[in-house]
Amino acid sequence: MCIRDSINAEYGVRNAVDNTSIEVSATITYTGVSSGSLSWNGVTTFTHGGFGSYSFTAVPSSKYQQGSLNFQITSSTTLIIIYVSPLPIPITVVDCSTRNGLSVSSSVSISGASYSSTLTVSAGGSASWSFPSYSTFTFQTTASGYLTNSQQFQISRSTSSVQLCVNAAAVQVDIRERTSNVSINVGASVSYSGVVSGSFRWSGITTFIHGGYGSYSFSAQPDSTYTTGSLTTTISSSTTLIIIYVEIASFCGDLKCSNGETASTCAIDCVAMFFEFENADGKGPVNGPTVNYFTVNPREANSQTGPNRIASVQATTTRTTGTGSNTVLEETYGYGMLIYVEAVVSTFINFYWAANTSNIDPSLGTYRLRVHLSKALASTDFNYRVVNTWKPTDATPLPYGPTDLNLHLFHSAGALDINNPTLTSQGFAIGKAVADSKQSGGPATMDISPNGGVLVAVWNSKPPRSSVIAPSQNGRYLVDSGSYVVFYGKTSNAATGKQLGQVVMDEIFFTQPAMKSNHTVDLWYVSNFTPSQPGVDQPAIVGQSKFKTSTINGAKDMFFDCEAYSYCNNFKVPYSDNGRRSEV
């Protein structure tokens, strides 16, 4: 007798998301004990070829992905279910206003019950999302140049796509006059470039809808009264206001030296800088200087060689004079500026200075500086030269400076000044007084060669003078002298010397303004000078910013403590008009 297996079972093709039959037809193929295919359109009877193992593949006609199943058919099998997943839903991101696709990519964070995922939607494209269930999801979209937007959608069987949108980020643009920081009172045309380019009219604070975060360059052209303003800035998610500054179109009296103005044609806007050059050896003027002017420092510090000239820094203006003149005038810079100066004369060490035109009284309009240039140092000269300069007698502006100042250098081996014109250490000469001109604003010049690590204390004094011999010394004060001390020296890359630094008395008054009216002080502790490798590297020049009052005895001798060595804790400066030498 032959007994056959039951050969009938039913097929079911169901949605893997909700476990219900799919609403479209499908083609099912199978292999195993027997092979074949059939069309499914609802529950379908499957007549198999015998009990055993089968592999099924269901290919829906649309809306779903292919599904597969490995199944063991037995005598108890009545239903075979093949699960298929819905096709991923395309997600796109558009501009909420224009409904156009974005020109930048966006990031979409999706969250639901016990579910989270993040997708990247390419610029103008879409991303495929395999959703986990039919339910409500929250979509948070971010894109460069747009505000983050959060939206909720119910995903159902009928959902074929999700379109999200974001609103373009906007910032406010204002055009202001730079000095007052107030919006201008005329309209303007604004052009911009960067992430995107375009233009718009400005007539008060204007909303600017940009094309994405990043760098932008703006140019604002006011209709009248003001100059064109420009701005390069980076717009980020935190940017709310962009300010483009413009300036009032120049005219004499606008406090800006521009458009061909000079101190001669418009003194209220432009300052005259007057430099007078003389020899640090006290032997007269230095003619034919070339003076270069810069708005940035043309030198940079270097501890190994002393300051070095930066070749790439070019002068903004250059002035010179004939071989018969020692004065140079520059008239094209305004007030409130820091102007760097370089003076060049053959056979002399280049001189450098920083002129702060903020300190010039506009009613006078002239910045004056007497400069004592140092000759190039010879191989037989000492390593360092210290030059003190002050205002000449009756030189404007008021108040006038005193006639005579003394320069004192205190070395561990002794003092060097006009009364001690030579300095020796262990039988060797290490310093000498080069010049000490009286009633002329200097120079007082000292040469010295201290060993490495030896401190040299530098002082400046205003000694008593006879009211008959030096009447201009009386009633005039050290704080009005305009004194400054320049340090020249040899280094590894300047065998004939370079300017190593300077200490300027008037700079003390920036931080100690009350000292400017102190008429009792007659001593200025200029600096501590300490070489490391003499003639090789940059020595330490430490300004002391200190004023003192000396003791004057009945013979009009001056006494003070040099604060550096015990031998000069009551240092004597003899009364100059008792046979004192006038020059060395």
Stockholm file with secondary structure:
# STOCKHOLM 1.0

chainA/1-584         MCIRDSINAEYGVRNAVDNTSIEVSATITYTGVSSGSLSWNGVTTFTHGGFGSYSFTAVPSSKYQQGSLNFQITSSTTLIIIYVSPLPIPITVVDCSTRNGLSVSSSVSISGASYSSTLTVSAGGSASWSFPSYSTFTFQTTASGYLTNSQQFQISRSTSSVQLCVNAAAVQVDIRERTSNVSINVGASVSYSGVVSGSFRWSGITTFIHGGYGSYSFSAQPDSTYTTGSLTTTISSSTTLIIIYVEIASFCGDLKCSNGETASTCAIDCVAMFFEFENADGKGPVNGPTVNYFTVNPREANSQTGPNRIASVQATTTRTTGTGSNTVLEETYGYGMLIYVEAVVSTFINFYWAANTSNIDPSLGTYRLRVHLSKALASTDFNYRVVNTWKPTDATPLPYGPTDLNLHLFHSAGALDINNPTLTSQGFAIGKAVADSKQSGGPATMDISPNGGVLVAVWNSKPPRSSVIAPSQNGRYLVDSGSYVVFYGKTSNAATGKQLGQVVMDEIFFTQPAMKSNHTVDLWYVSNFTPSQPGVDQPAIVGQSKFKTSTINGAKDMFFDCEAYSYCNNFKVPYSDNGRRSEV
#=GR chainA/1-584 SS CCCCCCCEEEEEEEETTTCSBCSSCEEEEEEESSCEEEEESSSEEEECSSSEEEEEEEEESSSBCCEEEEEEECTTCCEEEEEECBCCEEEEEEETTTCCBCSSCEEEEEEETTEEEEEEECTTCEEEECCSSSSEEEEEEEETTBCCEEEEEECCTTCCCEEEEECBCEEEEEEEETTTTEECSSCEEEEEEESSCEEEEESSSEEEECSSSEEEEEEEEESSSBCCEEEEEEECTTCCEEEEEECBCCCTTSSCCCTTCCTTTCTTTEEEEEEEEEETTSSCBCCSCEEEEESSCSEECCTTTSCEECTTCCCSEEEECCTTCCEEEEEEEESSCEEEEEEECTTBCCEEEEEEGGGSCTTTCEEEEEEEECBCCCTTSCSEEEEEECCCTTCSSSSCCCSCCEEEEEETTEEEBTTBCEEEETTEEEEEEEEECCSSSCCEEEEECCCTTCCEEEEEECCCCCTTTCGGGTTCCGGGSCCEEEEEEEETTEEEEEEEEEEEGGGHHHHCGGGGGCCSCCEEEEEEEECSSTTTSCCEEEEEEEEECCEECTTCCEEECCSSCGGGTTEEECCTTTTCCSCC
#=GC SS_cons         CCCCCCCEEEEEEEETTTCSBCSSCEEEEEEESSCEEEEESSSEEEECSSSEEEEEEEEESSSBCCEEEEEEECTTCCEEEEEECBCCEEEEEEETTTCCBCSSCEEEEEEETTEEEEEEECTTCEEEECCSSSSEEEEEEEETTBCCEEEEEECCTTCCCEEEEECBCEEEEEEEETTTTEECSSCEEEEEEESSCEEEEESSSEEEECSSSEEEEEEEEESSSBCCEEEEEEECTTCCEEEEEECBCCCTTSSCCCTTCCTTTCTTTEEEEEEEEEETTSSCBCCSCEEEEESSCSEECCTTTSCEECTTCCCSEEEECCTTCCEEEEEEEESSCEEEEEEECTTBCCEEEEEEGGGSCTTTCEEEEEEEECBCCCTTSCSEEEEEECCCTTCSSSSCCCSCCEEEEEETTEEEBTTBCEEEETTEEEEEEEEECCSSSCCEEEEECCCTTCCEEEEEECCCCCTTTCGGGTTCCGGGSCCEEEEEEEETTEEEEEEEEEEEGGGHHHHCGGGGGCCSCCEEEEEEEECSSTTTSCCEEEEEEEEECCEECTTCCEEECCSSCGGGTTEEECCTTTTCCSCC
//
